[in-house]
Amino acid sequence: MRLSERMTRWSALLGLVAVFGCNSLDVENPNAPDAERAFSDPSAVAGLITGGFKGWFNTNHEFNSGLVLNAMADALSASWNNFNLRYYSSDGNECPVRCGWDNRSTSALYPQLEVYWYGYYGVLSNANDVLTAIRKNDVIVGGQANTDRLEAIAVMLQGMAFSQIALNYDRGFVVTEDTDISTPEAVAAIPILDRVEVRDAAIDKFDEAVALMQASPFTTDAAWMGKSGGPTYSSAFLIRLIRTMQAEALALFPRTAAENAQVNWGQVATYASQGLNDDFRFVQDGYAGDWYSGVNDWGNDNGTMRVDTRLARLITDGPQGEALRHKDPWPNPDGNPVPDAFDARVGNGTWGPEDDLLGTGSIAEDAGAGTDFAYFSLAIFVPARGQYHQSNLGYVRYTYLAYPGYGLPGEDGIGEVVVYGKAFNDLLWAEGLIRSGGSAAQAAGLINNTRVTRGGLTPLDGSEGTAALLSALQYEQDIELLTMGAVPYYNRRRIDGLKAMSPRQMPIPAKELQILQQELYSFGGPDNPEGLAPGVDGSGKRVRHVREIWADIERMTRAEAVRRNRR
C-alpha cells in the first residue's frame, strides 16, 4: 500500500468518508500500527501542501460545480447535457420552473452534489495530515522555518475547506488534527454541524493561520500554485488573502435576502479593508491538465457557452438606449442585435482577427471592441431544449484558457487564473460600507475602481443614495466576478435573484447519508423529494476515502469536458 494511501485511510471519516462504513462498529483498524511511521515522512508531508492547493483550486473551478452554478445563476447559458447543465438551468422544460437537486446516488443527475463535498474534504484531509505530522509526531520538514511555514499553510487550508463547505452545504463536519478518530466509537460520535457552525470554524481557523504567519513570515513555493510554475506570495500577502476570504465567508453565506440583511456588514468592511490589494492567481497548465479551470475553459468557449440574456440585457446598451439592448428572454427567431454599448467591457461586440472566426458569426475586431464580451450572430443551442438558452453575447475575457484555442496568440490553455481578485475585495468592501452605514464616498470610490477604470462609465461620488449605489455595485459584481468559481450564484441567491424553485444550497450527498444511515433529503424543485436511505453494507468492506473519490470525479469530468462530445 502506498504511503499516501496509508496516511489517508485512517484519517478519513464520514464526510471525509469514514473507514467505518458498515453497520457494525466492531471493526478493527488495520492501519493504526502504521500511523506513526506514515505521518513521519518529511517528503510526503511537504507534498501534501501542493496537493492541497491543487485540490482546492480544481474543486473551486470544476465543471460540475462552478460552471453549473454560473448557469443556475443566469450568468452563463448552455443547453448541453454535459455536467447536467441543461437540466439544472432549464426554465420550465424539466420542471415547472427550476428543478431541485436530485440527491440519489444512483441518479445521472447526482454528480453535481459530490464535487464540492469530496473535493474540499479532500483538501481538509491533506491539511489534517500535515498538522498531525507536525503537531502530533514532531516531524521537522527541511528545518524549523519551513516546518512553521507548512503548519501555517495547513491551517489556512483548513479554513478554506470549512468556508467552502459552509457556502455550499446546509451541514458539514468540522474535523481537525485534534479530532479523536482513534476508535470506531469516537468516529461515530463526531457531530454533523449546522452551516453556521462550519462557517464560524472557518473564521477561527483563518485567524489562527494569520497568527502563525505573523509569527514566522515566509514566501510560498511556485509549485504550490500551478504545475507549470505559478506565482509566489509572501505571508503578508496571504494574510490579506485570508481577510478577503473571511469577508467572503460572511457576505456570500446568506441563502436569502432576509439572511443577507442580518449579516454583520461592518465586520465585512473591516475584513475587506485589510484584504487583497492585488490578485491571487493560479496557473492552469492546459485544458484537462493537472491544474484546470472548468468555468473558464467552457465559459470562454463561444462555440459551447454564452452569456445568459439576463446579464446580456444589463450590459448591452448604446446611444439609442433600448433599441440596442439585448432582450431577455432571447427573442426567437431573430435573436439580439449587435451591441453599441456604453460599457468598454462590451464595446461594439467585435472580436478576433477575421469575421466568422469560429463559424459562429463573430465580427472582426476593430477599435471599438470590448475587453470582456463579444457578439456572435449564430444561435448555437438545440431549439427543442428551450430557445431561452440562446444568446448572442459571448464571454472572451479569458479566451486564452479555452483550449485548444481559436488560433489567436497565447490561446493555448495555459495561463494565470484569478481566483480571488482585488476587484472582488473592493466590491465586498464597498458593500460592507454601504450596508453598514459607512462612508458612501469611499464605497463609490471602490466601485469606481472597475466601473471607471475598466468600464469607462461615469464616476460615482457617493451622493447617489443607497439604492443607486447597490445597483451600481451589483452591476460590477455581475461583470467582474463572472466565472470566479461559483460567486455569481452566491451573489444572486442572497438577493433573492435566482429563478423560482432554484435550490439555494446543497444537501449532504446521498453516499454520505447512506453511510450514516440517515434519510435522503434535498433542496429546490417543486417537490423537494425525500426518501429512506438504503441499508448500509455490513460486509466489512472498506469505504473509499475522499482522495480516491475525488480522483474518480476528476477523471469523469475531464472525459466529459472534451468539446467534441457536447451533448
C-alpha positions as CSV (number, residue, x, y, z in Angstrom):
1,M,0.0,0.0,0.0
2,R,1.4,3.4,-0.9
3,L,2.3,5.8,1.9
4,S,-0.2,8.4,0.9
5,E,-3.0,5.8,1.0
6,R,-2.0,4.6,4.4
7,M,-1.9,8.2,5.6
8,T,-5.4,8.8,4.4
9,R,-7.3,5.7,5.0
10,W,-7.3,6.0,8.8
11,S,-7.8,9.8,8.9
12,A,-10.7,9.8,6.5
13,L,-14.2,9.5,8.0
14,L,-17.9,10.1,7.4
15,G,-17.9,13.4,5.5
16,L,-14.3,12.7,4.9
17,V,-15.6,9.2,4.0
18,A,-15.0,7.0,7.1
19,V,-13.2,3.7,7.1
20,F,-16.1,2.7,9.3
21,G,-18.7,2.4,6.5
22,C,-20.5,-0.6,7.9
23,N,-23.4,-1.5,10.1
24,S,-21.3,-2.8,13.0
25,L,-18.8,-0.5,14.7
26,D,-16.8,-3.5,15.9
27,V,-14.2,-3.1,13.1
28,E,-10.5,-3.4,13.6
29,N,-8.4,-0.6,12.1
30,P,-5.6,-2.3,10.2
31,N,-3.7,0.9,9.7
32,A,-3.3,2.1,13.3
33,P,0.0,0.3,13.9
34,D,1.4,2.0,10.8
35,A,0.1,5.5,11.5
36,E,3.1,7.0,13.4
37,R,5.5,5.9,10.7
38,A,3.2,7.1,7.9
39,F,3.0,10.6,9.5
40,S,6.7,10.9,10.0
41,D,7.9,11.1,6.3
42,P,9.0,14.7,5.7
43,S,8.9,14.4,1.9
44,A,5.3,13.1,2.0
45,V,4.2,15.8,4.4
46,A,5.6,18.6,2.1
47,G,3.9,17.1,-0.9
48,L,0.5,17.3,0.8
49,I,0.6,21.1,0.6
50,T,0.9,21.1,-3.2
51,G,-1.9,18.6,-3.3
52,G,-4.0,20.7,-1.0
53,F,-3.7,23.9,-3.1
54,K,-4.3,22.0,-6.4
55,G,-7.3,20.2,-4.9
56,W,-8.8,23.4,-3.7
57,F,-8.3,25.3,-7.0
58,N,-9.6,22.4,-9.2
59,T,-12.6,21.9,-6.9
60,N,-13.4,25.6,-6.8
61,H,-13.3,25.9,-10.6
62,E,-14.7,22.5,-11.5
63,F,-17.1,22.0,-14.4
64,N,-19.7,20.1,-12.4
65,S,-19.7,22.7,-9.6
66,G,-18.7,26.3,-10.6
67,L,-19.8,26.0,-14.2
68,V,-23.2,24.6,-13.4
69,L,-23.8,27.2,-10.6
70,N,-22.9,30.0,-13.0
71,A,-25.7,28.7,-15.3
72,M,-28.1,28.3,-12.5
73,A,-27.4,32.0,-11.6
74,D,-28.4,33.0,-15.2
75,A,-24.9,34.3,-15.7
76,L,-23.8,31.8,-18.3
77,S,-26.0,29.7,-20.6
78,A,-25.9,26.4,-22.3
79,S,-28.4,23.6,-23.2
80,W,-25.9,20.8,-23.4
81,N,-26.4,17.7,-21.3
82,N,-22.8,17.7,-20.1
83,F,-22.5,18.2,-16.4
84,N,-26.3,18.3,-16.3
85,L,-26.1,21.9,-17.4
86,R,-29.4,21.6,-19.3
87,Y,-31.3,20.0,-16.5
88,Y,-30.3,22.3,-13.7
89,S,-30.6,25.6,-15.7
90,S,-33.7,24.8,-17.7
91,D,-36.7,27.1,-17.2
92,G,-39.9,25.0,-17.5
93,N,-38.7,22.2,-19.7
94,E,-37.9,19.7,-17.0
95,C,-39.8,21.2,-14.0
96,P,-42.5,23.9,-13.6
97,V,-39.7,26.5,-13.3
98,R,-36.4,25.1,-11.9
99,C,-35.6,21.6,-10.7
100,G,-34.1,20.7,-7.3
101,W,-31.0,18.7,-6.6
102,D,-31.5,15.0,-7.3
103,N,-29.9,13.6,-4.2
104,R,-29.9,9.9,-5.2
105,S,-26.5,8.3,-5.6
106,T,-27.9,6.1,-8.5
107,S,-29.2,9.1,-10.5
108,A,-27.4,10.5,-13.5
109,L,-28.3,13.9,-12.0
110,Y,-26.4,13.3,-8.8
111,P,-22.7,14.1,-9.6
112,Q,-23.0,17.8,-9.1
113,L,-23.7,17.3,-5.4
114,E,-20.4,15.4,-4.8
115,V,-17.8,17.6,-6.3
116,Y,-17.6,20.3,-3.6
117,W,-18.0,17.7,-0.8
118,Y,-15.3,15.3,-1.8
119,G,-13.1,18.0,-3.3
120,Y,-13.0,20.3,-0.2
121,Y,-12.9,17.5,2.3
122,G,-10.0,16.0,0.3
123,V,-8.2,19.4,0.8
124,L,-9.0,19.1,4.5
125,S,-7.7,15.6,4.7
126,N,-4.3,16.9,3.3
127,A,-4.2,19.7,5.8
128,N,-5.0,17.5,8.7
129,D,-2.3,15.0,7.7
130,V,0.3,17.8,7.6
131,L,-0.8,19.1,11.0
132,T,-0.8,15.6,12.5
133,A,2.7,15.0,11.3
134,I,4.0,18.4,12.6
135,R,1.9,18.8,15.8
136,K,1.5,15.2,16.9
137,N,4.5,13.4,15.6
138,D,7.0,16.3,15.9
139,V,8.1,16.0,12.2
140,I,10.6,18.6,11.1
141,V,10.4,19.2,7.3
142,G,13.5,20.9,5.9
143,G,14.3,22.9,9.1
144,Q,12.1,24.6,11.6
145,A,11.4,27.7,9.5
146,N,10.0,25.5,6.7
147,T,8.0,23.4,9.2
148,D,6.5,26.6,10.6
149,R,5.6,27.6,7.0
150,L,3.9,24.3,6.3
151,E,2.0,24.5,9.5
152,A,0.6,27.9,8.8
153,I,-0.4,27.0,5.3
154,A,-2.1,23.8,6.5
155,V,-4.2,25.8,9.0
156,M,-5.2,28.2,6.2
157,L,-6.2,25.3,4.0
158,Q,-8.4,24.0,6.9
159,G,-10.2,27.4,6.9
160,M,-10.5,27.4,3.1
161,A,-12.1,23.9,3.2
162,F,-14.6,24.7,6.0
163,S,-15.5,28.1,4.4
164,Q,-16.5,26.5,1.1
165,I,-18.4,23.7,2.7
166,A,-20.4,26.3,4.7
167,L,-21.1,28.3,1.5
168,N,-22.5,25.3,-0.4
169,Y,-24.0,22.8,2.0
170,D,-26.6,23.0,4.8
171,R,-24.5,21.0,7.2
172,G,-21.0,19.5,7.5
173,F,-18.3,18.0,9.7
174,V,-15.6,20.0,11.4
175,V,-12.7,17.6,11.7
176,T,-9.2,18.7,12.6
177,E,-5.9,17.0,13.6
178,D,-7.3,17.2,17.2
179,T,-10.5,15.3,16.4
180,D,-10.5,11.9,18.1
181,I,-10.7,9.2,15.4
182,S,-8.8,6.5,17.4
183,T,-11.8,4.2,17.7
184,P,-15.0,3.4,15.8
185,E,-17.0,4.8,18.7
186,A,-15.1,8.1,18.7
187,V,-15.7,8.5,15.0
188,A,-19.4,7.7,15.4
189,A,-19.7,10.5,18.0
190,I,-18.4,13.2,15.7
191,P,-21.4,15.5,15.2
192,I,-22.8,16.9,12.0
193,L,-22.8,20.7,12.4
194,D,-25.1,23.4,11.0
195,R,-23.6,25.5,8.3
196,V,-23.3,28.5,10.6
197,E,-21.0,26.4,12.9
198,V,-18.9,25.3,10.0
199,R,-18.6,28.9,8.8
200,D,-17.5,30.0,12.3
201,A,-14.9,27.2,12.4
202,A,-13.5,28.6,9.1
203,I,-13.3,32.1,10.6
204,D,-11.4,30.8,13.6
205,K,-9.0,28.8,11.5
206,F,-8.3,31.8,9.4
207,D,-7.5,33.8,12.5
208,E,-5.2,31.0,13.7
209,A,-3.4,31.0,10.4
210,V,-2.9,34.7,10.5
211,A,-1.3,34.5,13.9
212,L,1.1,31.8,12.7
213,M,2.1,33.8,9.6
214,Q,2.7,36.9,11.6
215,A,5.0,35.0,14.0
216,S,7.0,33.3,11.2
217,P,7.0,35.2,7.9
218,F,7.7,33.3,4.7
219,T,7.3,33.0,0.9
220,T,5.3,30.3,-0.9
221,D,6.7,27.9,-3.4
222,A,5.9,28.4,-7.1
223,A,5.0,24.7,-7.4
224,W,2.0,25.2,-5.0
225,M,0.3,27.5,-7.5
226,G,0.5,25.5,-10.7
227,K,2.3,22.6,-12.4
228,S,4.0,24.9,-14.9
229,G,5.3,27.1,-12.1
230,G,2.9,29.6,-10.6
231,P,3.5,32.9,-8.8
232,T,4.9,33.1,-5.3
233,Y,3.4,35.0,-2.5
234,S,4.6,36.4,0.8
235,S,2.9,35.5,4.1
236,A,1.9,39.2,4.3
237,F,0.0,38.8,1.0
238,L,-1.6,35.6,2.3
239,I,-2.8,37.4,5.4
240,R,-4.5,39.8,3.1
241,L,-6.0,36.9,1.1
242,I,-7.3,35.4,4.4
243,R,-9.0,38.7,5.3
244,T,-10.7,38.7,1.9
245,M,-11.8,35.0,2.5
246,Q,-13.2,36.0,5.9
247,A,-15.2,38.8,4.3
248,E,-16.4,36.3,1.7
249,A,-17.4,33.8,4.4
250,L,-19.7,36.4,5.9
251,A,-21.0,38.2,2.9
252,L,-21.7,35.3,0.5
253,F,-23.1,33.0,3.1
254,P,-26.8,34.1,3.1
255,R,-29.3,31.9,1.3
256,T,-31.9,34.6,1.1
257,A,-32.3,38.4,1.1
258,A,-33.6,38.1,4.7
259,E,-30.4,36.4,5.8
260,N,-28.4,38.9,3.8
261,A,-29.9,41.7,5.9
262,Q,-28.7,40.0,9.1
263,V,-25.0,39.9,8.0
264,N,-22.6,41.8,10.2
265,W,-21.7,44.2,7.3
266,G,-19.5,46.3,9.5
267,Q,-17.3,43.2,10.1
268,V,-17.3,42.5,6.3
269,A,-16.0,46.0,5.7
270,T,-13.3,45.6,8.4
271,Y,-12.1,42.3,7.0
272,A,-12.1,43.7,3.4
273,S,-10.3,46.9,4.5
274,Q,-7.4,44.5,5.4
275,G,-7.9,42.4,2.3
276,L,-6.3,41.9,-1.1
277,N,-4.7,44.8,-2.9
278,D,-3.6,42.6,-5.8
279,D,-4.9,39.4,-7.5
280,F,-4.4,35.9,-6.1
281,R,-3.7,33.6,-9.1
282,F,-3.0,30.0,-10.0
283,V,-1.5,28.8,-13.3
284,Q,-3.6,26.5,-15.4
285,D,-1.4,24.0,-17.3
286,G,-3.5,23.3,-20.3
287,Y,-7.0,22.1,-21.0
288,A,-7.7,18.9,-18.9
289,G,-4.3,19.3,-17.3
290,D,-3.4,18.8,-13.6
291,W,-4.5,22.4,-12.8
292,Y,-7.6,23.4,-14.7
293,S,-10.4,26.0,-14.6
294,G,-13.6,24.4,-15.9
295,V,-15.6,27.6,-15.6
296,N,-13.1,29.4,-17.8
297,D,-12.4,26.6,-20.2
298,W,-16.0,26.3,-21.2
299,G,-17.2,29.8,-20.1
300,N,-15.0,31.5,-22.6
301,D,-15.6,29.0,-25.4
302,N,-18.2,30.7,-27.6
303,G,-19.0,27.6,-29.6
304,T,-20.0,26.0,-26.3
305,M,-21.4,28.6,-23.9
306,R,-22.8,32.1,-24.0
307,V,-23.6,34.9,-21.6
308,D,-27.2,34.5,-20.3
309,T,-29.6,37.0,-21.6
310,R,-30.4,38.2,-18.1
311,L,-26.8,39.5,-17.9
312,A,-26.6,40.4,-21.6
313,R,-29.6,42.7,-21.2
314,L,-27.9,44.6,-18.4
315,I,-24.6,45.2,-20.1
316,T,-25.6,46.0,-23.7
317,D,-26.9,49.5,-24.4
318,G,-26.0,52.4,-26.5
319,P,-26.8,55.9,-27.7
320,Q,-30.2,54.7,-28.8
321,G,-31.0,53.1,-25.5
322,E,-33.4,50.2,-25.5
323,A,-33.1,49.8,-29.3
324,L,-29.7,48.2,-28.9
325,R,-30.2,46.4,-25.6
326,H,-30.4,42.6,-25.8
327,K,-33.8,41.2,-24.8
328,D,-34.4,38.7,-22.0
329,P,-35.5,36.1,-22.8
330,W,-33.9,35.6,-26.2
331,P,-36.2,36.9,-29.0
332,N,-36.9,33.9,-31.2
333,P,-36.3,33.7,-34.1
334,D,-34.3,36.8,-35.0
335,G,-32.1,37.0,-31.9
336,N,-30.5,40.1,-30.5
337,P,-28.6,42.9,-32.4
338,V,-25.0,43.9,-32.5
339,P,-24.4,46.0,-29.4
340,D,-23.1,49.5,-29.2
341,A,-22.6,49.6,-25.5
342,F,-21.6,52.4,-23.3
343,D,-19.5,50.0,-21.3
344,A,-16.0,49.5,-22.6
345,R,-16.0,45.8,-21.5
346,V,-18.7,45.2,-24.1
347,G,-18.0,47.8,-26.7
348,N,-19.4,47.2,-30.2
349,G,-19.1,43.5,-29.9
350,T,-16.3,42.9,-32.4
351,W,-13.7,40.3,-31.6
352,G,-10.9,38.2,-33.3
353,P,-8.8,38.7,-36.4
354,E,-11.5,38.0,-39.0
355,D,-15.2,37.7,-39.5
356,D,-16.9,34.4,-38.5
357,L,-13.7,33.2,-36.9
358,L,-15.3,30.1,-35.4
359,G,-18.2,29.7,-37.7
360,T,-20.4,31.4,-35.0
361,G,-21.0,34.8,-36.7
362,S,-18.3,36.9,-35.0
363,I,-17.3,40.3,-36.4
364,A,-13.6,41.1,-36.9
365,E,-12.2,43.2,-34.1
366,D,-11.9,47.0,-34.6
367,A,-11.1,49.9,-32.3
368,G,-14.4,49.7,-30.6
369,A,-14.1,46.2,-29.4
370,G,-14.8,45.3,-25.8
371,T,-12.4,43.7,-23.4
372,D,-14.7,41.1,-21.9
373,F,-17.6,40.4,-24.2
374,A,-18.3,39.9,-27.9
375,Y,-21.1,39.4,-30.3
376,F,-21.9,36.2,-32.1
377,S,-24.8,36.1,-34.5
378,L,-25.3,32.3,-34.6
379,A,-27.6,30.7,-32.1
380,I,-25.7,27.5,-31.2
381,F,-28.1,25.6,-28.8
382,V,-30.7,23.0,-29.7
383,P,-34.0,24.8,-30.1
384,A,-36.1,21.9,-28.7
385,R,-34.3,22.3,-25.3
386,G,-35.6,25.9,-24.9
387,Q,-34.8,28.9,-27.0
388,Y,-34.3,30.9,-23.8
389,H,-30.9,29.2,-23.5
390,Q,-29.8,31.1,-26.7
391,S,-27.7,34.3,-26.5
392,N,-25.8,36.4,-29.0
393,L,-23.3,37.6,-26.4
394,G,-20.2,35.6,-25.5
395,Y,-17.5,35.9,-22.8
396,V,-14.0,36.5,-24.1
397,R,-12.0,37.9,-21.2
398,Y,-10.2,34.6,-20.6
399,T,-10.2,33.0,-24.1
400,Y,-6.5,32.1,-23.7
401,L,-7.7,29.4,-21.3
402,A,-10.3,28.0,-23.7
403,Y,-8.1,25.2,-25.2
404,P,-7.5,24.2,-28.0
405,G,-7.8,27.9,-28.7
406,Y,-9.1,30.0,-31.5
407,G,-5.8,30.4,-33.3
408,L,-5.1,33.7,-31.6
409,P,-1.7,34.4,-30.0
410,G,-1.4,33.0,-26.5
411,E,-4.6,30.9,-26.6
412,D,-3.1,27.6,-25.6
413,G,-5.0,26.7,-22.4
414,I,-2.1,27.8,-20.3
415,G,-2.1,30.9,-18.2
416,E,-2.9,32.5,-14.9
417,V,-6.4,32.3,-13.5
418,V,-7.6,34.9,-11.0
419,V,-9.1,33.0,-8.0
420,Y,-9.5,36.0,-5.7
421,G,-9.1,39.4,-7.3
422,K,-8.6,42.9,-6.0
423,A,-11.9,43.7,-7.6
424,F,-13.7,41.0,-5.6
425,N,-12.3,42.5,-2.4
426,D,-13.0,46.1,-3.4
427,L,-16.7,45.2,-4.1
428,L,-17.0,43.3,-0.8
429,W,-15.5,46.3,1.0
430,A,-17.9,48.7,-0.8
431,E,-20.9,46.6,0.0
432,G,-19.9,46.4,3.7
433,L,-19.7,50.2,3.8
434,I,-23.0,50.7,2.1
435,R,-25.0,48.2,4.1
436,S,-23.4,49.1,7.4
437,G,-23.9,52.9,7.0
438,G,-20.3,53.6,6.4
439,S,-18.7,56.2,4.1
440,A,-20.7,56.4,0.8
441,A,-18.0,58.4,-0.8
442,Q,-15.4,55.7,0.0
443,A,-17.8,53.0,-1.3
444,A,-18.3,54.9,-4.5
445,G,-14.5,55.1,-5.0
446,L,-14.1,51.4,-4.5
447,I,-16.9,50.7,-7.1
448,N,-15.2,53.2,-9.5
449,N,-12.0,51.1,-9.4
450,T,-13.6,48.8,-12.1
451,R,-16.7,50.9,-13.1
452,V,-14.5,53.7,-14.4
453,T,-11.1,52.2,-15.0
454,R,-12.3,49.1,-16.9
455,G,-15.9,50.1,-17.9
456,G,-15.3,53.7,-18.8
457,L,-18.5,54.7,-17.1
458,T,-19.4,57.9,-15.3
459,P,-17.8,58.0,-11.8
460,L,-19.9,57.8,-8.7
461,D,-19.3,60.2,-5.8
462,G,-21.5,58.7,-3.1
463,S,-24.3,61.2,-3.3
464,E,-26.4,58.8,-5.4
465,G,-28.1,57.2,-2.5
466,T,-28.1,53.7,-1.1
467,A,-30.3,52.1,-3.8
468,A,-28.4,53.5,-6.7
469,L,-25.0,52.6,-5.1
470,L,-26.2,49.0,-4.5
471,S,-27.5,48.8,-8.1
472,A,-24.1,50.0,-9.4
473,L,-22.3,47.6,-7.1
474,Q,-24.4,44.6,-8.3
475,Y,-23.7,45.6,-11.9
476,E,-20.0,45.5,-11.2
477,Q,-20.3,42.1,-9.4
478,D,-22.2,40.7,-12.4
479,I,-19.4,41.7,-14.8
480,E,-16.2,41.5,-12.8
481,L,-16.9,38.3,-10.9
482,L,-18.2,36.2,-13.8
483,T,-16.7,32.7,-13.8
484,M,-14.9,33.4,-10.4
485,G,-15.8,30.0,-9.2
486,A,-19.5,30.0,-8.1
487,V,-19.5,33.6,-6.9
488,P,-22.3,34.7,-9.4
489,Y,-24.6,32.1,-7.8
490,Y,-23.8,33.1,-4.3
491,N,-24.4,36.8,-5.1
492,R,-27.8,36.0,-6.9
493,R,-29.2,33.8,-4.2
494,R,-28.5,36.3,-1.4
495,I,-30.6,39.0,-3.0
496,D,-33.4,36.5,-4.0
497,G,-32.2,36.8,-7.6
498,L,-32.4,33.1,-8.5
499,K,-35.3,31.7,-10.6
500,A,-38.2,30.3,-8.6
501,M,-37.7,26.8,-7.1
502,S,-33.9,27.1,-7.6
503,P,-32.0,25.2,-4.9
504,R,-30.2,27.7,-2.6
505,Q,-27.8,25.2,-1.1
506,M,-26.7,21.6,-1.4
507,P,-27.7,18.6,0.9
508,I,-25.1,16.2,2.3
509,P,-24.6,13.8,-0.7
510,A,-26.5,10.6,-0.6
511,K,-23.4,8.4,-0.4
512,E,-22.6,10.1,3.0
513,L,-26.2,9.9,4.2
514,Q,-26.2,6.2,3.4
515,I,-23.1,5.6,5.4
516,L,-24.7,7.5,8.3
517,Q,-28.0,5.6,7.8
518,Q,-29.9,8.8,7.6
519,E,-32.8,9.8,5.3
520,L,-32.0,11.3,2.0
521,Y,-33.2,14.9,1.5
522,S,-32.7,17.7,-1.0
523,F,-33.4,21.3,-1.8
524,G,-35.3,23.1,-4.6
525,G,-37.7,22.0,-7.2
526,P,-41.5,21.5,-7.0
527,D,-41.4,18.6,-4.6
528,N,-38.1,18.6,-2.5
529,P,-38.2,14.8,-2.6
530,E,-37.2,12.7,0.4
531,G,-36.7,9.0,0.9
532,L,-35.1,6.5,3.2
533,A,-31.5,5.6,2.7
534,P,-30.8,2.0,1.7
535,G,-29.2,-0.3,4.2
536,V,-25.5,0.2,4.8
537,D,-23.2,-2.6,3.7
538,G,-22.3,-4.7,6.7
539,S,-19.8,-6.9,5.0
540,G,-16.8,-5.0,6.4
541,K,-15.7,-3.7,3.0
542,R,-13.5,-0.6,3.1
543,V,-15.3,2.7,2.2
544,R,-13.1,4.7,-0.2
545,H,-11.6,7.8,1.2
546,V,-12.2,11.3,-0.2
547,R,-9.0,11.5,-2.3
548,E,-9.9,8.3,-4.2
549,I,-13.5,9.5,-4.8
550,W,-12.2,13.0,-5.9
551,A,-9.8,11.3,-8.3
552,D,-12.6,9.4,-9.9
553,I,-14.7,12.6,-10.2
554,E,-11.8,14.4,-11.9
555,R,-11.4,11.6,-14.4
556,M,-15.1,11.6,-15.2
557,T,-15.2,15.3,-15.6
558,R,-12.3,15.6,-18.0
559,A,-13.7,12.9,-20.2
560,E,-17.0,14.8,-20.4
561,A,-15.3,18.2,-20.9
562,V,-13.9,17.3,-24.3
563,R,-15.7,19.7,-26.6
564,R,-16.3,17.3,-29.4
565,N,-18.5,15.3,-27.1
566,R,-21.0,18.1,-26.3
567,R,-24.4,16.5,-26.0
